[in-house]
Amino acid sequence: MKNTILLEDLINEVKAAIAPWNHSLSTKWQYNYSWQRLQEFFKRRTAHYFNESVAYEFIDTWKNMYENDECKKWKFYLMRYTTQLLINYWNDGNAEWFANRECKYNLSNADFIKVLNNYQTFIENDGKSKATCSYYSNFTRYFLEFIENKKSAISCITQQDVVEFIVYINTRFSSTSIRTVLCALRSFFKYLEQKNQIKSALLLTIPTSSLRKTAVIKVLTVDNENRVLDVANTDSSTGKRNKAIVLLAMRLGLRMSDILGLKFENIDWRSNTISIVQHKTELPLQLPLLNDVGNAVADYIINGRPETDDNHIFIRHHAPYCRLTAAHDISSKLFDAAGINQAAGDKKGLHVYRHSLASRLLCKGTSLSAISSILGHADRESSQVYISTDAIGMRKCPLTLKGIEPNLEVLG
């Protein structure tokens, strides 16, 4: 879209676009209230036409009010969400529902926002997968939010700034995430060099490699998994949905993105198979639809799924009735209800079922290459990490102390 348009006209267009969401009267009243506040803000800036920078300034104003205890959390969230709806519609002409999650960071520099938007378009056109584009965009935004308090322009960024950022993330991210951040930065700096927007060779500052994760993978026992299924309340529609989601992760090892991305055409009920193109790797994957999984999915579709034009199987159970976008809380709450006490830092999301399935297959003698095929790994070596979960197999491969014998003082 990105046409010159009066703010009032843009608001009216968005209202028409989201009408099929079937919001309640109270929600519609809240949206109108928020957009009235936005119009007043624009008038104080003598701005009649929609301006993205002024819109972000409005969000930032309410963010500061919230942080200074001058407004309630819900009101800040409302202002941010409804304004972001306008921004999204103005940028691409589409009004799509998105989760209004807590935003820990907020990029406010208009020039930085423009550069980020241009970079997002660049990597999308460069043929990268949706998942890669999302990761690179989010981590680049994280970098720019760190930098904007130090520098006012992209051209002013120095190698020292990059070093300080790497030191900063080293205490806040896992080694796996740090590798992704470094890849994102490398891509971003290459883009900036192509556009002649940076002076110094920032690429030289980024380490070419980082340490790989070596921790032992945590998995669930069969008993724990059964306890999770026992507490899933299938008397309610959301309970039917949640049990089907957990079973898809538990029995088939599907990633959350692929479970929530399932559409009706992905399931062949006659041949009892699920066929998808994986969100992360963009590689095709076909798996058998096991009886308990198929029964749970069918029970949800027939007896629990809200009526909607959305073709995704798993749907939100509050307006707008569209695709479910997150399921971590579903798994976490079932963990708590089942009384499964994970150690501090242990994962409670759907991915733990994927790890548990791989571990169980390995302990039964399934080859690593077969496990990689089942889990849909793009790199066959990705399954090597599950060796750490096979305690019996590990005991068969002890290392001697030959050449590094401890002395008596160490043993004493």
N, C-alpha and C positions, 0 to 999 in steps of 0.2 A: 504494500500500500504506500506508505510514506508520502502521501500527498499533503499539500497545504489544506488544512481543514479546521473549521471552527471547533473549539473544544465542545460546545453544546451539541454540534452535529455528530462529533465522534462518540459522545456519550449515548446519543440516541441510536446510533448504528450498533453499538455494543449491546444496548438493551435489547434490540431486535434480534441480535445474533445469539444471545444467551436465553432468549424466551423459551426454547425447547428444553432447557434444564429443569423447568417446572419448580422453581424456587417457591418457598412459602411466602405469604404476604409480609411476614416479619423480616425475612431475608431481603426481599425486594426493598422494603423500607430502609434497611441498613445500607444497602448499596446506594440508594438515592441520597441518603444523608451524607455518605462519604463523598459522593460526586458533587454535592452542593458545597461542601467544604473545599474541595479542589477548585471549583469555579471561583469561589471567593479568593482563594490563594492566587489564582491566575490574574484576577482583577487587580489585586494589590500590586502585582508585578506589571500591570498594564499590558497583559498578554491576553489576546482574544483567541488567537489560533493555538492549536495544540503544539507544545514544545516539549520534547523529551527531557531536556536538561531541567526545565522548570518542574516537570513531573517528578523527577528524581529528587529535586530540591524539596518538594512537598513531602516525599517519603522520609527524607533525611530530617526534616523539621519535626515530624511526628516521632521519629526514632529518638531524637534528642529529648523530646518531651517525655517519652516513656522512660528513658534511662534516668531522667531527673525526677521521676515519680510525679509528673504533672498530668499524666493520663493513664488510664487502665491499659493492661496488656491487650485485651480484646479489641480496644478501639484502635491502637496502633496497627494491629494485625489487619483490621478491617480496612484502614486507610491504605496500607501497603498493598493489600491484595487487589482491591478495586482499581487502584491506580495502575498496578502492574497489568491488569486486564486491558486497560486502555493502551498501555505501551505496547503490549504484545500484538494487539489488534492493529495498531497503527503501523507496526513494523512488517507484519506478514499478512494482514487482512483476515486472520482467523481468530476466532474466539474459542479457545480450548480450555477446559477446566484443568487446574493444576493444584497440587496440595499446598496449602498455606502453612508451610512449616516454619519453625523459628529460624530466622536468618542471623547468624552470628557475625557476619561481615557484610559491609555495605559499601560498594564502590560509588563514590560521589563525584569524582573529577570527570567533567564532561569530555575532555580530550581523551582520557583513559578509556572511558566508556565507548567512544567512537572507535578507537583503535581495537578494543576488544571485539566489538561487533564486526569490524572489517576482518579481523583475524578468524572469527567464527565462520564467516562466509567463505574465507579462503580455504580452511581445512575441510569444510563440507564439500566444496567444489573440487578438492584435491583427491577425493575418492576414499577418504578415511571412513571407517565404520561409525555408526551413530554412537556406539559406546565410547570409542576413542575420541570422537569430537566432544562428547560430553565431559570426559575426564580432562582433556586438554583445556577446554574452555573454563571449567571450574578451577583448575589449578592455576591457570594464567590469571584468572580474576583474583585468586587468593594472593598471588605475587603482587599484582597491581595495587591491591588494597594495603599490602604491607609497604609498598613503595610510596603511595600517594601522600603519606604523612611526612615523607622526606624530600620528595621531588615533585615539582609541578608540571613537568613535561617528560615525555618518553626520552627525548634526546639528552636529558640530563642524567639518566641512569648510568652509574659507573660500575666497574668490576667490584669495588668494595661493597656497593649496595647488594650485589648478587651474593657475595660471600656472606654478608650478614643475614640474608634471607635463608641461605642454606643452613647456617648455624641455627637459625631460629626454628626451621622445620625439623631439624634433627632431634629436637627434644619433644616434638609434638606428633610425629608420624612414625608408623612402623617402618622397618627397612623396606618392605614390599611397597608401601605407599610412597616412600621417598624416591624409589626408582621411577615410579610413574610421574612424580612431580618433576624430576630431572629431565625425563623424556619430553614432558610438556614444555618446560622452559627452553629446551634445545630447539624444539619445533618453533616456538614463539620467536626466539632470537634470530633464527634463520629467516623467518618471515620479515622481521624488522630490518635485517640486513638487505634483503631483496628490495624492500621499499625505501632503503636509505634513510631510515628513521633513527638509527643509532650510530654514534660516532666510534665508540670503542668496541673492541672485539670481545663482546660479552660471552660468546660461545666458549672461549678459552677458559672461562672461569668455572664452567660446569664440569664436574667430575665425569669421566667416561664410564665409570661403573660404581656400584655401591654394594655393600655386603648383602648377601642373600639371607633370607630368613632360615634359621636352623632349629627353631623351636619344635618340640614334639606336638603333633596335631592332637587336639582333644576330641574324643568321640563319645557317643552315647552307647550304653549297653542296650541289649534287646529289651530287658526289663524296663529301663527308663523310657524307651520308645513306646512300649505298650501302655505305660502309665500315662503318657501324653495322650494317646488315642482314647484311653478310658475316660479322661476328663473332658474330652471334646463333646460339647452338648449338641447333639444332633436333633434336639427337639425344636431348636430355633433355626431360622433361615440363615443367620450369620454363622451359627454353629456348624451347619451342613457345609457352608462355603469353606470355613476354616479347616475342617477335617479333610476335605478334598484337597485343599492346598498343601497341608502337611503331608498327606499320603503321597502326593506327587513328588515332593522333595525326598521323603523317607524311602519310598520303594524304587523310584526311578532316578533319584539323584539330580533332578532338574534344578537349574539355578532359578532364583526368585524372578529375575527378569523374564525368563522363558515361561514360567508358570503363569505369571500375570499377563503375559502377552498371548496366551493361548486363545485361539478363535475356534469357532465351530468347525471350520474346514480343516483344522489340524488333526481332528480325531476321525478315524475310520472305524465306525462301530462294527462293521461287518467283518473286518480283518483284525479287529482289536489291536490297532496300532496308533501311535501318536507320531506325526511327522511335522517337524518344525525347521526353521532356519534360525540358528541360535543368535540371540541378540549380541552376545559378547564377541563371538568369533565370526559370525555371518556364515557359518558352515552348516550344511544340512545334517539333521540327526533324526533317526527313526528308532523308536523304542516300542516294546510290547505294552499294551494296556492291560496290566494285571487285573485280576478279578476284583479285589478289594478296592483298588484305585478306580476302576471303571464304575463300580457300583456307587462309590461315594460321589464321583463327578456327576453321574446320571441322577442321583438322588437330589443333588443341589440344583441341577438344571430344571428338573421336573417339579420339585417341591419347595425350592427355596429362592431361586433367582428372580429378582425383580423384572418386570416387563420394561424393556428398553430397546431402542433401535441399535444400540451398541453391539457389535458382533463379538466382542471379547466375552469369554466364558465367565470370568470372575469380575463381579460388579460391586460398586459401592452400594451400600444399603441406605443411603441418605441422598437427597437431591443435591447435585445432579446425578442421575443414575447412569454413570459412565464407568469406564474401566478402572479397576482397583489399581493403585499405583505403588503401594507399599504393603509389606506383610511382616515386617520385623516384629511389630507389636503383637501380632497374632501369635507368633511362635513364642515370644517372650512370656506372654500372659499364660499360655498353656504350660510352659515350664513351671511358672510359679504355682499354678493351680495343681499341678502334679506333684508339687513338693520336691522338685529336682533342684538341689542347691549347688549351683555352679560356683567355682572359685572366682575370686575377684578378677575381672578381665576376661573370663571365659565367655565365648560367644553363645547367644541364645537365639540367633536368627536361623532362618531356614538352611543356611549353608552348612550348619553342623550336621544335618541329616545327610547331606552329600558326602561329607567327610566320613561319617559313620558307615555309609553304604560301601564306600571304597575300601575302608578298613576291613569290613566283614568279608568282602569278596577276596581281598588279598589273603586273609587268614584261612579261607577255604581253598586256597591254591590257585585262584584265578590269576592269569598272567597280567603283568603291568600293561602290556599293549592292549589286552582285552578291556581292562579297566578304563584305559584312556578312551577307547572306542565307545564304551557305555556312557561315560561322562561327557563325551563330546569335546575332548581336549584338542586344541589346534596343534600343540606341541606334545609329542609323546612323552617327553621327559617330565612333564608336569606331574605325572602320577608317581614319580620317584619319592615325592614328599611323604606319601602314605606308608612307605617302608617303616617309618618310625612308629607306626601304630601296631605293627605285628611283633609283639613282645616275644612270642615263641620262636618266630623266625630269626629275630635279632639275637637270641641266645645261642643260636647255632653258628653265629659269626663273630665270636669274641676276638679281640686283638690281644696279643701277648704284650708283656712289658719288656721284651727283649730290646736292649739298646737304650732303654730309659728306666732301668731298674731303680726303684726308690731306695735310699739308704735307710739305715736303722733309725736315724733321727726323724725322718719323715714318718716312718711307721710308728715310732714311739709316741 
